[in-house]
Amino acid sequence: SQQGEEDPQALSIQEGENATMNCSYKTSINNLQWYRQNSGRGLVHLILIRSNEREKHSGRLRVTLDTSKKSSSLLITASRAADTASYFCADISGAGSYQLTFGKGTKLSVIP
Amino acid sequence: ETGVTQSPTHLIKTRGQQVTLRCSSQSGHNTVSWYQQALGQGPQFIFQYYREEENGRGNFPPRFSGLQFPNYSSELNVNALELDDSALYLCASSLQLADTDTQYFGPGTRLTVL
């Protein structure tokens, strides 16, 4: 079953603009992670935010977490064509197995 | 490049056949997880191995089985293939069992069942 649900499902922006993707989840989490996937290939880990953190930055990425609303957002600033990809949020769940539970993802297209 | 490799890249099988997919983890990584990703969906957890023992399983039937070897390689075996098994299969390795451990994904094996 899907834990996180990303919104929007698809997003198209011009190069240089900012892109914001949202993720909602159903149950309590230990941490939330964001991944990028290019053209149906392997996933690349972008950033991890712990349940006791509210905001985290990594380069052009900014992630926020609101545990009261069970939601997170990923902001990519000054987007580039190379940012075109699908973005997934995932939480680590399962006592001891630490399995990632992914949402359906947001497909981002950055137009040069 | 994550240092995780998978083979083959693509595979076509017919319904009822059996398939073995292979993954080579990063050196030193004791944990490997396998995921199935159907078209347009997020990856779904199949199972995880830690030091050659199964350490958690998702909602997949027993015809999905796995092995992890001491040389950081692993296998996913699927028996009695069904059309719905067509998907991208991803393996991911991590150093230890910890909820903050980054999982490093391979490029995936695209399986088509006809």
Backbone of each chain as ProteinMPNN parsed JSONL, in Angstrom:
{"seq_chain_A": "SQQGEEDPQALSIQEGENATMNCSYKTSINNLQWYRQNSGRGLVHLILIRSNEREKHSGRLRVTLDTSKKSSSLLITASRAADTASYFCADISGAGSYQLTFGKGTKLSVIP", "coords_chain_A": {"N_chain_A": [[0.857, -1.189, 0.0], [0.384, 2.304, -0.555], [2.033, 4.826, 1.177], [2.931, 7.616, 1.37], [1.496, 10.294, -0.487], [1.947, 12.068, -3.333], [1.643, 15.417, -4.547], [1.48, 17.958, -6.968], [0.416, 15.426, -9.409], [1.685, 15.763, -11.794], [3.889, 18.254, -13.063], [4.751, 21.142, -14.792], [7.2, 23.399, -15.644], [9.012, 26.476, -16.4], [12.476, 26.77, -17.137], [14.528, 27.981, -14.521], [12.471, 28.804, -12.903], [10.821, 28.153, -9.72], [10.072, 24.973, -8.266], [7.549, 23.298, -6.576], [6.683, 20.547, -4.672], [4.368, 18.443, -3.059], [3.722, 16.23, -0.319], [1.744, 13.882, 1.284], [1.104, 11.876, 4.14], [0.002, 8.922, 5.894], [0.325, 7.539, 8.39], [2.18, 7.729, 11.5], [5.633, 8.751, 11.364], [9.151, 7.852, 11.273], [11.194, 9.095, 9.882], [11.286, 11.103, 6.905], [11.904, 10.724, 3.5], [13.163, 11.99, 0.42], [13.269, 11.147, -3.002], [14.696, 11.025, -6.294], [13.901, 10.089, -9.626], [15.049, 9.311, -12.738], [13.653, 8.95, -15.879], [12.388, 6.343, -15.466], [14.385, 4.801, -14.308], [16.92, 3.914, -11.875], [16.521, 5.01, -8.44], [17.514, 8.036, -6.847], [18.766, 9.139, -3.845], [17.774, 12.1, -2.267], [17.323, 13.781, 0.027], [16.932, 13.613, 3.567], [14.639, 14.01, 6.15], [14.16, 14.283, 9.563], [11.675, 13.228, 11.969], [11.58, 15.064, 14.033], [12.455, 17.389, 12.976], [11.881, 20.468, 11.2], [12.541, 21.807, 8.923], [14.802, 21.505, 6.186], [17.801, 21.943, 4.33], [19.466, 21.463, 1.21], [21.724, 22.317, -0.948], [20.091, 23.426, -3.793], [17.735, 22.497, -2.875], [14.934, 22.455, -0.709], [13.366, 21.153, 2.045], [10.406, 20.737, 3.86], [8.672, 19.781, 6.828], [5.666, 18.914, 8.296], [4.424, 17.568, 10.926], [2.028, 17.647, 12.277], [0.139, 18.011, 10.337], [0.71, 15.897, 8.831], [2.338, 16.098, 6.511], [4.665, 16.968, 3.888], [6.922, 19.042, 2.05], [8.721, 19.565, -0.959], [10.941, 21.799, -2.25], [12.372, 22.978, -5.155], [14.68, 25.216, -6.115], [15.35, 27.721, -8.63], [15.14, 26.129, -11.083], [16.449, 23.644, -13.354], [16.874, 22.243, -16.655], [17.907, 19.709, -16.321], [16.746, 18.887, -14.006], [14.455, 17.648, -14.646], [12.44, 14.971, -13.978], [11.006, 12.234, -12.058], [9.707, 12.641, -8.811], [9.78, 11.324, -5.583], [8.328, 10.869, -2.391], [9.149, 9.154, 0.605], [8.733, 7.044, 3.41], [10.423, 5.608, 6.135], [9.509, 2.599, 7.448], [8.206, -0.036, 9.498], [9.041, -2.263, 11.932], [12.239, -2.828, 12.566], [12.756, -3.74, 9.953], [12.987, -1.626, 8.272], [11.852, -0.727, 5.804], [11.256, 1.106, 2.816], [8.476, 3.067, 2.125], [6.763, 4.183, -0.544], [5.21, 6.996, -2.218], [3.143, 7.801, -5.107], [4.452, 9.587, -6.661], [5.643, 12.676, -8.185], [5.697, 13.953, -11.383], [8.026, 15.9, -12.806], [8.553, 18.361, -15.211], [10.92, 20.341, -16.694], [11.138, 23.034, -18.693], [13.356, 24.102, -21.156]], "CA_chain_A": [[0.0, 0.0, 0.0], [1.128, 3.544, -0.633], [1.975, 5.628, 2.393], [2.892, 9.009, 0.973], [0.837, 10.631, -1.746], [2.501, 13.332, -3.806], [0.734, 16.339, -5.218], [0.597, 17.383, -7.988], [0.926, 14.235, -10.081], [2.584, 16.236, -12.843], [4.186, 19.684, -12.944], [5.567, 21.614, -15.904], [7.629, 24.777, -15.377], [10.096, 26.989, -17.222], [13.796, 26.785, -16.5], [14.731, 29.171, -13.697], [11.377, 28.922, -11.931], [10.86, 27.23, -8.596], [9.109, 23.873, -8.314], [7.141, 22.822, -5.253], [5.941, 19.295, -4.666], [3.871, 18.142, -1.726], [3.563, 14.816, 0.013], [0.976, 13.637, 2.507], [1.239, 10.498, 4.57], [-1.145, 8.545, 6.727], [0.648, 7.129, 9.758], [3.337, 8.438, 12.058], [6.865, 8.388, 10.68], [10.439, 8.104, 11.925], [11.756, 10.146, 9.052], [10.75, 11.151, 5.555], [12.988, 10.892, 2.539], [12.791, 12.328, -0.951], [14.092, 10.511, -4.017], [14.483, 11.419, -7.688], [14.045, 8.998, -10.578], [15.121, 9.755, -14.132], [13.224, 8.075, -16.986], [12.109, 4.969, -15.064], [15.591, 4.081, -13.905], [17.105, 3.822, -10.429], [16.218, 6.186, -7.63], [18.64, 8.712, -6.202], [18.379, 9.766, -2.578], [18.007, 13.543, -2.267], [17.389, 14.41, 1.341], [16.188, 12.965, 4.644], [14.253, 14.909, 7.236], [13.7, 13.497, 10.704], [10.352, 13.631, 12.445], [11.687, 16.195, 14.962], [12.938, 18.546, 12.222], [10.81, 21.154, 10.488], [13.026, 22.268, 7.622], [16.162, 21.088, 5.891], [18.267, 22.439, 3.039], [20.61, 20.822, 0.579], [21.906, 22.988, -2.241], [18.879, 24.111, -4.278], [16.573, 21.797, -2.346], [14.467, 22.762, 0.637], [12.297, 20.252, 2.45], [9.738, 21.053, 5.109], [7.882, 18.69, 7.391], [4.642, 19.318, 9.27], [3.902, 16.299, 11.435], [0.631, 17.808, 12.706], [-0.68, 17.858, 9.125], [1.215, 14.707, 8.136], [2.676, 16.511, 5.15], [6.007, 17.452, 3.624], [7.045, 19.645, 0.734], [10.049, 19.67, -1.549], [11.079, 22.972, -3.11], [13.591, 23.063, -5.96], [14.801, 26.601, -6.569], [16.102, 27.983, -9.871], [15.158, 24.813, -11.726], [17.219, 23.443, -14.587], [16.332, 21.164, -17.486], [18.388, 18.44, -15.765], [15.894, 18.507, -12.874], [13.326, 16.88, -15.162], [12.471, 13.636, -13.381], [9.919, 11.977, -11.106], [10.144, 12.826, -7.427], [8.993, 10.506, -4.667], [8.591, 10.885, -0.964], [9.098, 7.803, 1.162], [9.056, 6.993, 4.816], [10.955, 4.342, 6.637], [8.553, 2.026, 8.383], [8.446, -1.445, 9.786], [9.914, -2.464, 13.091], [13.399, -3.657, 12.307], [13.054, -4.036, 8.552], [13.347, -0.357, 7.645], [11.457, -0.697, 4.404], [10.778, 2.385, 2.313], [7.119, 3.061, 1.575], [6.75, 5.304, -1.475], [4.006, 7.486, -2.859], [3.099, 7.585, -6.553], [5.415, 10.473, -7.281], [5.314, 13.849, -9.006], [6.529, 14.012, -12.593], [8.406, 17.29, -13.054], [9.163, 18.684, -16.497], [11.491, 21.685, -16.722], [11.267, 23.376, -20.106], [14.475, 25.045, -21.335]], "C_chain_A": [[0.882, 1.224, 0.0], [0.959, 4.295, 0.678], [1.866, 7.087, 2.007], [2.156, 9.178, -0.34], [1.329, 11.991, -2.167], [1.453, 14.129, -4.569], [1.572, 17.521, -5.722], [1.183, 16.11, -8.593], [1.911, 14.613, -11.165], [2.709, 17.743, -12.73], [5.113, 20.077, -14.08], [5.908, 23.081, -15.664], [8.732, 25.181, -16.353], [11.4, 26.94, -16.422], [13.975, 28.092, -15.732], [13.639, 29.378, -12.658], [11.604, 27.935, -10.776], [9.784, 26.163, -8.753], [8.821, 23.417, -6.894], [6.29, 21.569, -5.393], [5.555, 18.974, -3.23], [3.662, 16.655, -1.555], [2.741, 14.732, 1.283], [1.103, 12.162, 2.861], [0.203, 10.208, 5.636], [-0.781, 8.253, 8.169], [1.876, 7.882, 10.245], [4.623, 7.894, 11.437], [8.073, 8.568, 11.589], [11.169, 9.222, 11.186], [11.118, 10.065, 7.684], [11.91, 11.417, 4.608], [12.401, 11.265, 1.179], [13.808, 11.709, -1.904], [13.742, 11.083, -5.384], [14.709, 10.195, -8.567], [14.002, 9.568, -11.985], [14.638, 8.636, -15.046], [13.066, 6.615, -16.582], [13.334, 4.152, -14.733], [15.703, 4.068, -12.386], [16.801, 5.123, -9.715], [17.48, 6.726, -6.985], [18.128, 9.414, -4.955], [18.732, 11.252, -2.614], [18.239, 14.082, -0.87], [16.533, 13.621, 2.328], [15.869, 14.009, 5.696], [13.665, 14.066, 8.359], [12.378, 14.045, 11.222], [10.41, 14.812, 13.414], [12.276, 17.438, 14.288], [11.783, 19.172, 11.462], [11.247, 21.597, 9.094], [14.464, 21.8, 7.451], [16.53, 21.549, 4.491], [19.414, 21.584, 2.54], [20.759, 21.422, -0.805], [20.662, 23.756, -2.642], [17.599, 23.466, -3.746], [16.241, 22.295, -0.944], [13.289, 21.863, 0.939], [11.725, 20.747, 3.77], [8.91, 19.851, 5.546], [6.928, 19.256, 8.422], [3.984, 18.044, 9.779], [2.455, 16.426, 11.904], [-0.319, 17.637, 11.527], [-0.287, 16.618, 8.335], [1.543, 15.067, 6.679], [4.108, 17.022, 5.085], [5.998, 18.12, 2.258], [8.508, 19.681, 0.334], [10.042, 20.864, -2.49], [12.414, 22.871, -3.834], [13.652, 24.484, -6.492], [15.619, 26.681, -7.853], [16.254, 26.702, -10.689], [15.946, 24.821, -13.029], [16.592, 22.311, -15.373], [16.726, 19.793, -16.927], [17.59, 17.995, -14.544], [14.663, 17.72, -13.324], [13.429, 15.428, -14.718], [11.172, 13.428, -12.611], [10.489, 12.054, -9.703], [9.193, 12.088, -6.498], [9.347, 10.85, -3.224], [8.443, 9.454, -0.46], [9.399, 7.884, 2.652], [9.614, 5.61, 5.142], [9.965, 3.818, 7.657], [8.883, 0.561, 8.596], [9.44, -1.6, 10.903], [11.043, -3.395, 12.717], [13.72, -3.907, 10.855], [13.386, -2.786, 7.763], [13.06, -0.338, 6.155], [10.987, 0.7, 4.055], [9.381, 2.195, 1.749], [6.945, 4.334, 0.765], [5.344, 5.723, -1.836], [4.098, 7.241, -4.361], [4.008, 8.547, -7.311], [4.822, 11.665, -8.004], [6.274, 13.872, -10.18], [6.784, 15.478, -12.925], [9.054, 17.419, -14.43], [9.641, 20.124, -16.443], [11.82, 22.012, -18.175], [12.378, 24.4, -20.284], [14.01, 26.362, -21.957]], "O_chain_A": [[2.006, 1.187, 0.5], [-0.145, 4.38, 1.216], [0.852, 7.734, 2.271], [2.194, 8.301, -1.202], [1.152, 12.97, -1.442], [0.516, 13.581, -5.149], [2.343, 18.059, -4.928], [2.33, 15.76, -8.311], [2.862, 13.878, -11.433], [1.76, 18.43, -12.352], [6.137, 19.432, -14.309], [5.014, 23.91, -15.5], [9.31, 24.339, -17.041], [11.405, 27.053, -15.196], [13.625, 29.167, -16.22], [13.855, 30.049, -11.649], [12.439, 27.033, -10.844], [8.715, 26.422, -9.307], [9.738, 23.179, -6.108], [5.309, 21.542, -6.135], [6.328, 19.208, -2.301], [3.453, 15.921, -2.52], [3.017, 15.438, 2.253], [1.198, 11.308, 1.98], [-0.397, 11.118, 6.208], [-1.494, 8.668, 9.083], [2.529, 8.587, 9.475], [4.693, 6.732, 11.038], [8.031, 9.334, 12.552], [11.687, 10.161, 11.792], [10.48, 9.067, 7.345], [12.784, 12.237, 4.889], [11.276, 10.889, 0.847], [15.016, 11.734, -1.668], [12.63, 11.566, -5.603], [15.585, 9.372, -8.299], [13.036, 10.226, -12.373], [15.146, 7.516, -14.996], [13.558, 5.73, -17.283], [13.318, 2.928, -14.866], [14.698, 4.195, -11.687], [16.822, 6.199, -10.313], [18.389, 5.977, -6.627], [17.172, 10.188, -5.011], [19.858, 11.618, -2.952], [19.233, 14.761, -0.614], [15.521, 13.032, 1.947], [16.73, 14.799, 6.084], [12.781, 13.239, 8.133], [12.014, 15.187, 10.942], [9.405, 15.496, 13.605], [12.564, 18.429, 14.959], [10.817, 18.491, 11.118], [10.419, 21.743, 8.194], [15.233, 21.707, 8.408], [15.699, 21.552, 3.582], [20.215, 21.057, 3.312], [20.015, 21.081, -1.724], [20.219, 24.643, -1.913], [16.499, 23.858, -4.136], [17.12, 22.524, -0.114], [12.323, 21.816, 0.178], [12.462, 21.127, 4.68], [8.506, 19.021, 4.732], [7.337, 19.994, 9.319], [3.087, 17.504, 9.133], [1.726, 15.434, 11.931], [-1.448, 17.175, 11.694], [-0.876, 16.322, 7.296], [1.077, 14.414, 5.746], [4.682, 17.449, 6.087], [5.165, 17.802, 1.409], [9.404, 19.808, 1.169], [9.233, 20.931, -3.415], [13.459, 22.699, -3.206], [12.77, 24.908, -7.238], [16.465, 25.829, -8.126], [17.369, 26.251, -10.95], [16.087, 25.843, -13.7], [15.853, 21.502, -14.812], [15.968, 18.83, -17.045], [17.733, 16.859, -14.091], [13.919, 17.191, -12.499], [14.395, 14.738, -15.046], [10.34, 14.331, -12.523], [11.601, 11.596, -9.439], [7.973, 12.207, -6.606], [10.507, 11.089, -2.889], [7.703, 8.652, -1.031], [10.216, 8.692, 3.092], [9.301, 4.608, 4.498], [9.622, 4.509, 8.616], [9.753, 0.005, 7.926], [10.566, -1.111, 10.815], [10.845, -4.6, 12.565], [14.856, -4.256, 10.537], [14.0, -2.868, 6.699], [13.917, 0.021, 5.347], [10.396, 1.396, 4.881], [9.136, 1.265, 0.981], [6.976, 5.435, 1.314], [4.405, 4.929, -1.775], [5.01, 6.564, -4.835], [4.295, 8.328, -8.488], [3.651, 11.662, -8.385], [7.492, 13.819, -10.011], [5.86, 16.209, -13.284], [9.981, 16.682, -14.766], [8.853, 21.031, -16.176], [12.659, 21.365, -18.802], [12.36, 25.451, -19.643], [14.821, 27.262, -22.175]]}, "seq_chain_B": "ETGVTQSPTHLIKTRGQQVTLRCSSQSGHNTVSWYQQALGQGPQFIFQYYREEENGRGNFPPRFSGLQFPNYSSELNVNALELDDSALYLCASSLQLADTDTQYFGPGTRLTVL", "coords_chain_B": {"N_chain_B": [[26.301, 7.672, -10.14], [25.671, 4.877, -8.152], [27.051, 2.682, -7.376], [25.764, 0.323, -7.198], [24.807, -2.449, -8.983], [22.753, -4.049, -11.471], [21.486, -6.962, -13.088], [19.764, -8.857, -15.628], [19.492, -5.924, -17.826], [17.145, -5.664, -19.282], [14.399, -7.917, -19.732], [12.508, -10.479, -21.192], [9.824, -12.57, -20.662], [7.606, -15.431, -20.675], [4.27, -16.099, -19.56], [4.007, -18.136, -16.673], [6.62, -18.987, -16.685], [9.875, -18.999, -15.024], [12.011, -16.661, -13.33], [15.207, -15.174, -12.688], [16.645, -12.498, -11.114], [19.455, -10.355, -10.711], [21.617, -8.693, -8.375], [24.205, -6.526, -7.433], [25.59, -5.36, -4.618], [26.864, -2.364, -3.011], [30.212, -2.562, -1.871], [30.678, -3.839, 1.362], [28.144, -3.258, 2.254], [25.613, -4.454, 4.212], [22.944, -4.854, 3.956], [20.248, -5.525, 1.796], [17.572, -4.564, -0.216], [14.612, -5.29, -2.066], [12.517, -4.005, -4.6], [9.421, -3.588, -6.34], [8.321, -1.886, -9.168], [5.597, -0.833, -10.732], [4.352, 0.462, -13.855], [4.02, 3.931, -13.794], [3.651, 4.034, -11.078], [4.735, 4.22, -7.611], [7.672, 2.657, -6.179], [7.241, -0.598, -4.734], [7.747, -2.34, -1.761], [9.342, -5.46, -1.656], [10.961, -7.485, -0.299], [13.522, -7.714, 2.27], [16.959, -8.323, 2.93], [19.303, -9.083, 5.415], [22.517, -9.576, 6.26], [22.437, -12.102, 4.976], [20.055, -13.215, 5.806], [16.493, -13.268, 5.627], [14.804, -10.307, 6.364], [12.3, -9.074, 6.744], [9.311, -8.576, 4.924], [7.257, -7.613, 2.244], [3.892, -7.243, 0.937], [3.786, -9.625, -0.847], [3.408, -12.623, -2.769], [4.5, -16.055, -1.928], [5.814, -17.027, -4.182], [7.625, -15.18, -4.892], [10.899, -14.992, -4.138], [14.07, -14.796, -2.427], [17.68, -14.41, -2.246], [20.65, -13.74, -0.445], [24.106, -13.249, -0.739], [27.425, -13.895, 0.627], [29.236, -12.288, -0.725], [28.191, -9.793, -1.182], [26.333, -9.85, -3.2], [23.052, -10.461, -4.539], [19.912, -12.158, -5.177], [16.766, -12.112, -6.837], [14.097, -14.193, -7.16], [11.44, -15.226, -9.171], [8.73, -17.268, -9.446], [6.434, -19.071, -11.603], [5.438, -17.002, -13.397], [3.298, -14.175, -13.805], [1.143, -12.043, -15.776], [0.861, -9.586, -14.511], [3.242, -9.312, -13.209], [4.935, -7.901, -14.725], [7.141, -5.293, -14.689], [9.376, -2.773, -13.323], [12.147, -3.833, -11.609], [13.805, -3.141, -8.716], [16.796, -3.046, -6.868], [18.182, -2.221, -3.696], [20.838, -1.137, -1.706], [22.167, -0.864, 1.605], [24.206, 0.326, 4.315], [23.891, -0.587, 6.991], [21.336, -1.745, 9.262], [19.317, 0.683, 9.792], [17.184, 3.408, 10.477], [17.938, 5.79, 9.444], [19.695, 5.269, 7.522], [20.959, 5.672, 4.274], [19.534, 4.385, 1.356], [20.886, 2.889, -1.433], [20.182, 2.794, -4.74], [20.045, 0.465, -7.469], [20.124, 0.503, -11.133], [17.963, -0.93, -12.039], [15.946, -3.682, -13.322], [14.111, -4.26, -16.145], [11.296, -6.076, -16.461], [9.327, -7.9, -18.66], [6.383, -9.619, -19.041], [4.862, -11.856, -21.117]], "CA_chain_B": [[26.52, 6.236, -9.976], [25.537, 4.488, -6.756], [27.865, 1.509, -7.101], [24.893, -0.852, -7.167], [24.539, -2.878, -10.358], [21.719, -5.064, -11.63], [21.477, -7.625, -14.391], [20.006, -8.083, -16.847], [18.825, -4.626, -17.908], [15.801, -5.959, -19.76], [14.128, -9.344, -19.8], [11.151, -10.816, -21.641], [9.467, -13.939, -20.311], [6.202, -15.745, -20.897], [3.496, -16.474, -18.371], [4.297, -19.466, -16.157], [8.055, -19.231, -16.575], [10.572, -18.566, -13.82], [13.048, -15.68, -13.66], [16.144, -14.783, -11.627], [17.246, -11.181, -11.294], [20.645, -10.269, -9.876], [21.997, -7.381, -7.869], [25.486, -6.466, -6.756], [25.539, -4.213, -3.713], [28.126, -1.693, -2.706], [31.057, -3.332, -0.975], [30.504, -3.507, 2.771], [26.736, -3.059, 2.593], [25.07, -5.705, 4.734], [21.495, -4.904, 3.78], [19.738, -5.33, 0.438], [16.108, -4.585, -0.324], [14.096, -5.387, -3.429], [11.269, -3.285, -4.816], [8.759, -3.712, -7.64], [7.696, -0.631, -9.569], [4.74, -0.905, -11.907], [4.359, 1.697, -14.648], [3.242, 5.032, -13.249], [3.482, 3.881, -9.636], [5.946, 4.238, -6.814], [8.179, 1.314, -5.857], [6.615, -1.349, -3.64], [8.715, -3.183, -1.063], [9.123, -6.91, -1.775], [11.582, -8.025, 0.906], [14.836, -7.203, 2.64], [17.894, -9.287, 3.498], [20.376, -8.521, 6.243], [23.516, -10.626, 6.55], [22.006, -13.348, 4.338], [18.778, -13.696, 6.352], [15.365, -12.402, 5.306], [14.564, -9.405, 7.485], [11.107, -8.285, 6.467], [8.704, -8.915, 3.645], [6.057, -6.869, 1.915], [2.705, -8.013, 0.594], [4.031, -10.369, -2.086], [3.213, -14.07, -2.518], [5.725, -16.847, -1.741], [6.551, -17.301, -5.415], [8.728, -14.223, -4.9], [11.859, -15.403, -3.119], [15.359, -14.139, -2.608], [18.885, -14.895, -1.593], [21.757, -12.792, -0.34], [25.344, -14.014, -0.644], [28.461, -13.2, 1.407], [30.031, -11.372, -1.553], [27.367, -8.591, -1.378], [25.396, -9.994, -4.305], [21.76, -11.026, -4.139], [19.038, -12.591, -6.255], [15.315, -12.151, -6.683], [13.525, -15.242, -7.989], [9.982, -15.209, -9.278], [8.21, -18.471, -10.102], [5.076, -19.03, -12.16], [5.229, -15.594, -13.756], [1.983, -13.699, -14.228], [1.228, -10.818, -16.583], [0.997, -8.439, -13.594], [4.611, -9.215, -12.704], [5.656, -6.969, -15.6], [7.467, -4.113, -13.88], [10.794, -2.485, -13.099], [12.557, -4.388, -10.323], [14.916, -2.351, -8.193], [17.404, -3.437, -5.599], [18.8, -1.096, -2.986], [21.68, -1.61, -0.611], [22.524, 0.107, 2.63], [25.329, -0.136, 5.119], [23.422, -1.324, 8.155], [19.901, -1.629, 9.501], [19.043, 1.888, 10.578], [16.168, 4.161, 9.734], [18.548, 6.956, 8.798], [20.635, 4.805, 6.502], [20.586, 5.914, 2.886], [19.482, 3.211, 0.498], [21.453, 3.184, -2.747], [19.445, 1.982, -5.703], [20.581, 0.113, -8.762], [19.364, 1.054, -12.265], [16.741, -1.695, -12.25], [15.733, -4.653, -14.399], [12.755, -4.143, -16.695], [10.762, -7.4, -16.791], [8.078, -7.941, -19.404], [5.794, -10.966, -19.078], [3.889, -11.928, -22.226]], "C_chain_B": [[26.488, 5.865, -8.485], [26.449, 3.332, -6.397], [27.051, 0.243, -6.985], [24.558, -1.209, -8.614], [23.485, -3.98, -10.364], [21.833, -5.676, -13.016], [20.327, -8.633, -14.439], [19.301, -6.73, -16.805], [17.359, -4.807, -18.3], [15.633, -7.463, -19.881], [12.696, -9.543, -20.264], [10.912, -12.29, -21.356], [7.999, -14.172, -20.679], [5.568, -16.226, -19.605], [3.813, -17.908, -17.969], [5.779, -19.771, -16.006], [8.597, -18.72, -15.244], [11.682, -17.595, -14.235], [13.929, -15.436, -12.436], [16.775, -13.455, -11.999], [18.399, -11.045, -10.297], [21.008, -8.834, -9.531], [23.359, -7.496, -7.195], [25.527, -5.193, -5.929], [26.883, -3.523, -3.638], [28.903, -2.547, -1.709], [30.853, -2.881, 0.465], [29.07, -3.305, 3.2], [26.103, -4.387, 2.977], [23.586, -5.897, 4.444], [21.142, -4.687, 2.314], [18.215, -5.464, 0.476], [15.724, -4.656, -1.789], [12.728, -4.712, -3.498], [10.742, -3.588, -6.214], [8.092, -2.392, -7.967], [6.902, -0.838, -10.854], [4.725, 0.454, -12.598], [3.47, 2.755, -14.009], [3.019, 4.979, -11.751], [4.808, 4.087, -8.915], [6.413, 2.82, -6.542], [7.445, 0.711, -4.666], [7.642, -2.316, -3.07], [8.351, -4.652, -1.209], [9.667, -7.602, -0.537], [12.962, -7.417, 1.093], [15.672, -8.342, 3.227], [18.977, -8.538, 4.27], [21.282, -9.676, 6.631], [22.971, -12.005, 6.197], [20.729, -13.944, 4.916], [17.668, -12.736, 5.94], [14.985, -11.608, 6.545], [13.36, -8.504, 7.213], [10.616, -8.566, 5.063], [7.457, -8.069, 3.456], [4.936, -7.812, 1.514], [2.868, -8.693, -0.766], [3.923, -11.863, -1.785], [4.539, -14.818, -2.432], [6.468, -17.174, -3.03], [7.623, -16.24, -5.682], [9.682, -14.637, -3.779], [13.206, -14.769, -3.419], [16.485, -14.845, -1.911], [19.862, -13.741, -1.51], [23.015, -13.603, -0.067], [26.411, -13.219, 0.107], [29.257, -12.181, 0.598], [29.245, -10.129, -1.945], [26.504, -8.669, -2.631], [24.103, -10.614, -3.784], [20.95, -11.374, -5.378], [17.581, -12.412, -5.845], [14.811, -13.202, -7.661], [12.008, -15.118, -7.991], [9.56, -16.443, -10.067], [6.827, -18.209, -10.67], [4.676, -17.612, -12.518], [3.807, -15.329, -14.23], [2.164, -12.392, -14.985], [1.482, -9.596, -15.698], [2.39, -8.322, -12.98], [5.468, -8.313, -13.591], [5.879, -5.659, -14.847], [8.963, -3.869, -13.944], [11.131, -3.012, -11.707], [13.853, -3.7, -9.893], [15.486, -3.014, -6.954], [18.075, -2.214, -4.995], [19.639, -1.65, -1.845], [21.95, -0.488, 0.377], [23.527, -0.54, 3.574], [24.861, -1.05, 6.253], [21.901, -1.275, 8.181], [19.683, -0.422, 10.401], [18.09, 2.755, 9.783], [16.722, 5.423, 9.101], [19.547, 6.556, 7.723], [20.114, 5.125, 5.113], [20.574, 4.589, 2.144], [19.932, 3.619, -0.897], [20.845, 2.217, -3.763], [20.277, 1.662, -6.938], [19.699, 0.664, -9.869], [18.104, 0.275, -12.597], [16.828, -2.702, -13.381], [14.285, -4.518, -14.849], [12.305, -5.524, -17.145], [9.44, -7.253, -17.515], [7.611, -9.381, -19.47], [4.697, -10.977, -20.138], [2.965, -13.129, -22.064]], "O_chain_B": [[27.19, 6.463, -7.67], [26.608, 3.026, -5.215], [27.606, -0.817, -6.697], [24.082, -0.365, -9.375], [23.342, -4.736, -9.404], [22.218, -5.016, -13.981], [19.956, -9.2, -13.412], [18.591, -6.431, -15.845], [16.462, -4.187, -17.728], [16.599, -8.193, -20.105], [11.781, -8.866, -19.796], [11.697, -13.149, -21.757], [7.256, -13.23, -20.955], [6.244, -16.695, -18.689], [3.881, -18.794, -18.821], [6.158, -20.697, -15.29], [7.885, -18.101, -14.453], [12.223, -17.687, -15.337], [13.461, -15.484, -11.299], [17.365, -13.311, -13.07], [18.328, -11.557, -9.18], [20.743, -7.899, -10.287], [23.624, -8.457, -6.473], [25.502, -4.087, -6.469], [27.896, -4.023, -4.128], [28.323, -3.172, -0.821], [30.855, -1.684, 0.754], [28.797, -3.192, 4.395], [26.059, -5.324, 2.179], [23.04, -6.979, 4.661], [21.668, -3.782, 1.667], [17.662, -6.359, 1.115], [16.435, -4.14, -2.651], [11.904, -4.829, -2.591], [11.512, -3.815, -7.147], [7.375, -1.834, -7.136], [7.476, -0.998, -11.931], [5.048, 1.473, -11.988], [2.302, 2.498, -13.717], [2.276, 5.796, -11.207], [5.869, 4.122, -9.539], [5.632, 1.877, -6.663], [7.077, 1.409, -3.721], [8.323, -3.023, -3.813], [7.222, -5.057, -0.931], [8.913, -8.239, 0.198], [13.492, -6.72, 0.228], [15.154, -9.21, 3.93], [19.487, -7.508, 3.831], [20.844, -10.638, 7.262], [23.03, -12.942, 6.993], [20.353, -15.06, 4.557], [17.878, -11.524, 5.906], [14.859, -12.162, 7.637], [13.423, -7.296, 7.439], [11.403, -8.767, 4.138], [6.698, -7.84, 4.398], [5.018, -9.022, 1.724], [2.162, -8.364, -1.72], [4.29, -12.319, -0.702], [5.582, -14.287, -2.814], [7.636, -17.559, -2.982], [8.434, -16.39, -6.596], [9.307, -14.631, -2.606], [13.447, -14.271, -4.519], [16.282, -15.75, -1.101], [19.902, -12.875, -2.385], [22.998, -14.534, 0.739], [26.31, -11.996, 0.212], [29.89, -11.298, 1.176], [29.582, -9.472, -2.93], [25.99, -7.645, -3.081], [24.08, -11.219, -2.712], [21.265, -10.939, -6.485], [17.219, -12.541, -4.676], [15.07, -13.11, -8.861], [11.381, -14.929, -6.949], [9.978, -16.638, -11.208], [6.141, -17.265, -10.28], [3.691, -17.085, -12.001], [3.202, -16.127, -14.945], [3.188, -11.719, -14.861], [2.219, -8.686, -16.077], [2.686, -7.338, -12.303], [6.606, -7.998, -13.24], [4.927, -5.003, -14.423], [9.715, -4.644, -14.534], [10.461, -2.665, -10.734], [14.849, -3.69, -10.617], [14.744, -3.487, -6.093], [18.481, -1.294, -5.705], [19.195, -2.53, -1.108], [21.959, 0.689, 0.017], [23.676, -1.761, 3.628], [25.383, -2.149, 6.437], [21.266, -0.817, 7.231], [19.845, -0.5, 11.619], [18.179, 2.827, 8.558], [16.04, 6.062, 8.299], [20.168, 7.411, 7.091], [18.948, 4.872, 4.812], [21.486, 3.774, 2.285], [19.417, 4.579, -1.469], [20.979, 0.998, -3.652], [21.092, 2.466, -7.39], [18.643, 1.233, -9.593], [17.262, 0.757, -13.355], [17.667, -2.592, -14.276], [13.357, -4.644, -14.05], [12.856, -6.085, -18.092], [8.537, -6.562, -17.041], [8.353, -10.262, -19.904], [3.734, -10.213, -20.067], [2.086, -13.349, -22.898]]}, "name": "protein", "num_of_chains": 2, "seq": "SQQGEEDPQALSIQEGENATMNCSYKTSINNLQWYRQNSGRGLVHLILIRSNEREKHSGRLRVTLDTSKKSSSLLITASRAADTASYFCADISGAGSYQLTFGKGTKLSVIPETGVTQSPTHLIKTRGQQVTLRCSSQSGHNTVSWYQQALGQGPQFIFQYYREEENGRGNFPPRFSGLQFPNYSSELNVNALELDDSALYLCASSLQLADTDTQYFGPGTRLTVL"}
